[in-house]
Amino acid sequence: MKVTIIGSGNVAAAFARAIASTAGLRLQEICARNAERGSALADRYGAAHVPTPEAVSPADLYLMAVSDGAVGELSARLAAPATSVVAHTAGGLGLDALRCPTRHRGVLYPLQTFSAGRAIDFRSLPLLIEATDEVARQRIETAAASLSERVVPADSALRNRIHVAAVFACNFTNHLLARATHLLKEADIDACLLHPLIRETLDKALAVADPATVQTGPAARHDEVTLRRHLALLAGEQDPVYTAIYQLLSNSIWETSKKT
């Protein structure tokens, strides 16, 4: 199957690496307006670089691995044959985001966070798929099954809920880790002190069916003395968001803990 990727960012790079090393799939082109990045990515995986969607060659599957806001415009400009399948990789967008001429459209959403310099093993990565018709479904499913052992059908409504859950699990968690790091750095304390705690917290949460059952801390115990002491410390910080986050999450933990 000949595959062309539209985009040259982190998601595009991860797909390019996975496709180039997967039997049955051939990475044909990287379409990217950033010539330097697009050419480098294409050269790395033995593909050709094209600068615009209008310049792509015929392919079996076009993957729109671009920002959510760019999917509509770029897909409308894509010179995809009527027999081709076009799919975007966004978790929060529906099928209607694609405006390409071909009616064979779909979604191939990788449920993962991608960062430059970090290689992702696609074999265990959940790939959520959706399609407008049987032609698109079969082709997207074939490509997904070649890349991963975990292919999950998910319509737009289900995928949107999963995407929101992923924001809580990934983006919010990372932001809280960043906030914790900054709290320590402001006191000239090495944030590496937290690393064993972070690892055990994640390992413990992943070992049970519901992380609420292993929740610990002053909010879960409703330890008002400790909670007030922490809030007094945070009130002295220049950023009032610390206090708002602490209060909101502590209340949520307490309410959840009462039900488990």
C-alpha positions in Angstrom: 0.0 0.0 0.0 1.4 3.4 -1.0 1.1 6.0 1.7 1.6 9.7 1.5 1.8 11.8 4.7 0.7 15.4 4.8 2.7 17.2 7.5 6.2 17.2 9.0 5.6 17.7 12.7 5.9 15.2 15.5 2.9 13.0 14.6 3.9 13.0 10.9 7.5 12.0 11.8 6.3 9.2 14.1 4.0 7.8 11.3 6.8 8.1 8.7 9.2 6.1 10.9 6.6 3.4 11.6 5.3 3.1 8.0 8.9 3.0 6.5 9.7 0.0 8.7 6.4 -1.9 8.2 6.0 -4.7 5.6 3.2 -4.1 3.2 3.3 -0.3 3.5 5.4 2.0 1.4 6.0 5.6 2.4 5.8 7.3 -1.0 5.8 11.1 -0.2 6.0 13.6 2.5 4.0 16.7 1.7 5.1 19.7 3.8 5.3 23.4 3.2 8.4 23.5 5.5 10.9 22.5 2.8 13.8 21.9 5.2 11.9 19.8 7.6 9.9 18.0 5.0 12.9 17.1 2.9 14.9 15.9 5.9 12.0 13.6 6.9 11.5 12.3 3.4 15.3 11.7 2.9 15.5 9.9 6.3 12.8 7.3 5.3 13.4 7.0 1.5 10.5 9.0 0.4 10.1 12.0 -1.9 9.2 15.5 -0.7 6.5 17.6 -2.3 5.8 21.2 -1.2 2.0 21.5 -1.7 -1.1 19.2 -1.5 -1.7 20.0 -5.2 1.6 18.4 -6.1 1.1 15.0 -4.6 1.3 11.8 -6.7 -1.4 9.1 -6.7 -1.4 7.0 -3.5 -3.6 4.4 -1.8 -3.8 6.3 1.5 -3.1 9.9 2.4 -2.6 10.7 6.1 -3.3 14.3 7.2 -0.9 14.6 10.1 -1.3 18.3 10.5 -2.7 20.7 13.1 -6.5 20.5 13.6 -7.0 23.9 12.1 -5.2 23.0 8.9 -7.0 19.8 8.1 -9.9 21.3 6.3 -7.9 23.7 4.1 -5.2 21.3 3.2 -7.5 18.4 2.5 -9.6 20.6 0.1 -6.4 21.3 -1.9 -5.2 17.6 -1.9 -4.9 16.2 -5.5 -6.1 12.8 -4.4 -7.6 10.4 -7.0 -11.2 9.4 -6.6 -10.2 5.9 -5.7 -7.8 7.0 -2.9 -8.5 7.2 0.8 -7.8 10.3 2.8 -7.7 10.1 6.6 -6.7 12.6 9.3 -4.9 11.7 12.5 -6.7 14.1 14.9 -8.5 12.8 18.0 -10.8 15.8 18.4 -12.0 16.2 14.8 -14.9 14.4 13.1 -15.1 13.0 9.6 -16.6 16.3 8.4 -13.3 18.1 8.9 -12.1 16.5 5.7 -13.0 18.5 2.6 -11.2 16.4 -0.1 -12.9 15.5 -3.4 -12.7 11.8 -2.8 -15.6 10.3 -0.9 -13.4 7.6 0.7 -12.5 9.4 4.0 -11.7 8.4 7.5 -9.7 8.8 10.7 -6.6 7.0 11.9 -6.0 8.5 15.4 -3.0 7.3 17.4 -3.8 7.5 21.1 -0.3 8.7 22.2 1.7 11.8 22.9 4.5 12.5 20.4 7.6 14.6 21.0 10.7 15.2 18.9 13.5 12.8 19.6 11.4 10.2 21.2 10.7 6.9 19.3 7.3 5.4 19.8 6.7 1.6 19.4 3.5 1.4 17.3 2.9 -2.3 17.8 1.3 -1.7 21.2 -0.1 1.7 20.4 -4.0 2.0 20.2 -5.0 3.2 16.8 -8.6 4.4 16.7 -10.2 4.3 13.3 -13.4 5.5 11.6 -14.5 5.6 7.9 -17.2 7.0 5.7 -17.6 3.8 3.6 -16.4 0.2 3.3 -13.5 1.1 0.9 -12.1 3.6 3.4 -12.7 1.2 6.3 -10.9 -1.7 4.7 -7.9 0.4 3.6 -7.5 2.2 6.9 -8.0 -0.9 8.9 -5.4 -2.8 6.8 -2.8 0.0 7.3 -3.6 0.3 11.0 -3.4 -3.5 11.6 0.0 -3.5 9.8 1.3 -0.9 12.2 -0.3 -2.0 15.5 -1.8 -4.9 17.3 -4.5 -2.7 18.9 -6.9 -1.3 16.3 -10.1 0.1 17.8 -13.2 1.2 15.8 -14.4 4.5 17.3 -16.9 7.0 15.8 -16.5 10.7 16.3 -18.5 10.9 19.5 -16.6 8.1 21.2 -13.3 9.4 19.9 -14.0 12.8 21.3 -14.7 11.3 24.8 -11.5 9.3 24.6 -9.6 12.5 23.5 -10.9 14.4 26.5 -9.9 11.5 28.8 -6.4 11.6 27.2 -6.1 15.3 27.9 -6.8 14.6 31.6 -4.4 11.6 31.7 -1.6 13.1 29.7 -1.7 16.9 29.3 -3.1 17.7 32.7 -0.8 15.2 34.4 2.2 16.7 32.7 1.1 20.2 33.6 0.8 19.2 37.3 4.3 17.7 37.2 5.6 21.0 35.7 3.9 23.0 38.5 5.4 20.7 41.1 8.8 21.1 39.5 8.5 24.9 39.6 7.4 24.9 43.2 10.6 23.1 44.2 12.9 25.2 41.9 11.6 28.4 43.4 13.1 27.1 46.7 16.2 25.9 45.0 15.3 22.2 45.6 16.3 19.6 43.1 13.1 18.3 41.4 14.7 14.9 40.9 13.6 14.2 44.5 10.1 13.7 43.1 11.0 11.1 40.5 10.7 8.0 42.6 7.3 9.2 43.9 6.1 10.0 40.3 7.2 6.5 39.1 5.5 4.7 41.9 2.3 6.8 41.5 2.0 5.9 37.8 2.9 2.3 38.3 0.4 1.9 41.1 -2.4 3.6 39.1 -1.7 1.4 36.1 -1.8 -1.8 38.2 -5.5 -1.4 39.2 -8.7 -1.1 37.3 -9.7 2.2 38.9 -6.9 4.6 40.2 -9.4 6.1 42.6 -9.1 3.0 44.7 -5.4 3.7 45.4 -5.8 7.5 46.0 -3.7 8.8 48.9 -2.9 12.2 50.4 -4.4 14.8 52.7 -7.5 15.4 50.5 -8.4 11.7 50.4 -8.0 11.6 54.2 -9.9 14.9 54.6 -6.9 16.1 56.7 -8.0 19.7 57.1 -5.0 20.7 59.2 -2.6 19.7 56.4 -4.8 21.2 53.7 -4.9 24.6 55.4 -1.1 24.5 55.9 -0.6 23.8 52.2 -3.0 26.6 51.2 -1.3 29.0 53.5 2.1 28.3 51.8 0.6 28.5 48.3 -1.0 31.9 49.2 2.5 33.3 49.5 3.3 32.3 45.9 3.1 35.0 43.2 0.9 32.9 41.0 -2.6 32.5 42.5 -3.3 29.6 40.1 -1.4 27.3 42.5 -4.1 27.9 45.1 -7.0 27.5 42.6 -5.6 24.2 41.3 -4.9 22.9 44.8 -8.4 23.7 46.0 -10.2 22.4 42.9 -8.3 19.0 42.9 -8.5 18.6 46.6 -12.3 19.0 46.5 -12.5 16.6 43.6 -10.4 14.0 45.4 -12.4 14.2 48.6 -15.7 13.9 46.8 -14.4 10.9 44.7 -12.9 9.3 47.8 -16.2 9.3 49.6 -17.7 7.2 46.8 -15.0 4.5 46.7 
